[in-house]
Amino acid sequence: MNALLALFEMLKRFVTFKSPPPYYSATLITVLLVLGEWRYDILGGYDRMIAALATAVVTEAALSMSLRGTWPRLVSAYISGNSVLMLVKPAATPLWPFVIAAFVSIASKYVLQYRGRHLWNPTNFGVTALLFLAPTQVTPLSHQWGNEPITLLVIYAIGLIVVTRARVVHITLTYVAAFAAFAALRSGLDLDAWLLEMGPLTGPMYTLFIFFMVTDPRTIVANRVGQYAVTIGVAGLEALMRMGLDRDIAWLQSMGAAPALFALFIVGPPALWWELRKQPSRDVPTSPALAAAA
């Protein structure tokens, strides 16, 4: 308890300094990883960390140098590697899921582009592709952050710091509100059932999703109304997927491990493509605070 309060105080002091935005985001996601490992042993082995981070960094450097002729900001690869590390949980103990997810995540930024912008959040693309292609061998990390209120307070404070600085906090809050509303509909407005439906928001996958993935400034639309629409659309599609899974619809089973990731994978990129298609300029304004987030 005292250690968590000390960590929270350290973070409060940290936000008073003006750090370069990408490094600020990387520092905060590192705190999430350290806290998760310290309290709940979410890594499962430091060899996994080495595999994910090394693959992400090497892939980023190799593709940037070969295709662009420039040395990249490796902080983006660092964020992607850590995100893969926190999201992927192999059925056994192999390292290949971390290597493949990290490689595909980084490579997608260079391959799946339109007008100079990658359409998918890199980690969303890499992890979703892995879950879809190997559903029996890989699942998303299922550890919860525990039932201690102070733990959740620290974790959500970290995320809110990031999205508030990035000026995308409205996206996070919109998704949570939409998720809660659709959960109420799925539960038949029964309070106990609704609280059960809200449970996933306390896990590491949704922590990354609502603070780092659905708010990724490189893959969200620029228009504020469009941001609300896409966010609600993602939550709505996820709710439909969950309803279908409850009814044992066969073709949805491969998406059952992480319906939120699949919903963003389906809804987000077409919306961004449509916006970019209508604009004559390649330059679409993004928030600088998370520009290197993956």
Secondary structure as UniProt FT lines:
FT   HELIX           2..14
FT   TURN            15..16
FT   HELIX           21..40
FT   HELIX           46..67
FT   HELIX           75..87
FT   STRAND          88..90
FT   HELIX           96..111
FT   STRAND          113..114
FT   TURN            115..116
FT   STRAND          117..118
FT   HELIX           122..133
FT   TURN            135..137
FT   STRAND          138..140
FT   HELIX           149..165
FT   TURN            166..167
FT   HELIX           169..186
FT   TURN            187..189
FT   HELIX           191..197
FT   HELIX           199..202
FT   HELIX           204..208
FT   HELIX           209..213
FT   TURN            214..215
FT   TURN            217..219
FT   HELIX           224..246
FT   TURN            247..248
FT   HELIX           250..255
FT   TURN            256..257
FT   HELIX           259..278
FT   HELIX           288..290
FT   TURN            291..292
//
